[in-house]
């Protein structure tokens, strides 16, 4: 039990043939943490995510996920991409999409096993989509589609949940519902959210990771105006508002 | 219609044509659905035009060097697979622009084909049937090859359905689940290549894309899951290839063009119908 970190980056630098996107990053996220990764556009959030998923390899330093090099751990991560990357016209049902989370678990060829379908039905109920499981993915609302993608990530039976912009362009009430769902999931999983929307940082989070080429970690309660201002390079202010903290320019 | 049935009973070439149409339809329904879903119809177009090179070379060797075992269809299979692997390699690995490379292959394949056909004595009239298809010329031997390709392509398409679906829908996620995305993408390209060869015999290489996409596009309006699109597209494709044969037989029209025109009209009707339903 030497290493309890779900994610550990040691002196990581990465570049796409140019200036470094992230540089000398040291980061340790403990298990069962509930983390929000924020930072300006082009600051390296997506790169950090890809490093953790093992989709890219750092030129320098090491990335360990769940105690293994990132590349070997990807099957134990439930990943939710930004939903805009997907073709909305694609002919798939909700059930089809969530079943993709079971890939790599069962047989090599042929249909999914009954056990895989049972897992999918369970996670669909958990995210509140049990009733629409036979609907077309394209017929759902934005909030529902995101729940489908969260369900797909959960169908992997992951130990770590990584979500890229789960709440962008959603109504505040739908956002709150999603955060509540994630907080419940955090009872048993490590949850990491990347948010491109700097407007709101929910106080649900335990830790905020600020990425802008370098990385700084803060407990949510200590996130100060000055710290955020330093990161965005301009004056911002944090307003406590209901369950959220709002960062204003 | 009765006249046509009568002719089918009497003439083996019409029976071959009908069977070739049905074989082609099954491949077209299954693989066409993947191709449209993954948005690689332009790859299918490039591969189709490259088959002319293969058919031209095979015809030349057959005629000039007496390689009697070699038929143009063999050349088409080889050319289609080579073209698919080159395009696949470019998309996955090379920094060249893929549309540029596909256009280049498209034209080079045609040029090679035309040069070899030109050099082959007495083979020039075949150019028309390669370009626009002549389903009535499908021989019993061709039918075996078409049937075998069909079985292979549809077998893979059904057996690896879940994985191909995942790779087409969300490549990155499939990769994270431990799937070799490159392998499945190349597999899909090879299936596309073989399907294109089957379709070339029915409608000719110029009109392959229409038969690969139109039935799927029509089916996609009614079905919400990929396997349902496949089943429906296969049915529609059988209807238009058979319908094309029936309609073209009596007035002696080109069967390939009639088939495509039929599919096109059906597609337009569905589009207009959907519009009307929406406004009322």
Interface residues (C-beta under 8 A of the other chain):
Chain A: X53 X55 X74 X75 X77 X79 X81 X85 X86 X87 X89 X90 X91 X92 X93 X96 X97 X99 X100 X101 X103 X104 X109 X110 X111 X112 X135 X136 X138 X139 X152 X156
Chain B: X33 X37 X39 X159 X160 X161 X162 X163 X165 X166 X168 X169 X170 X172 X173 X174 X175 X176 X177 X178 X179 X220 X223 X224 X225 X226 X228 X229
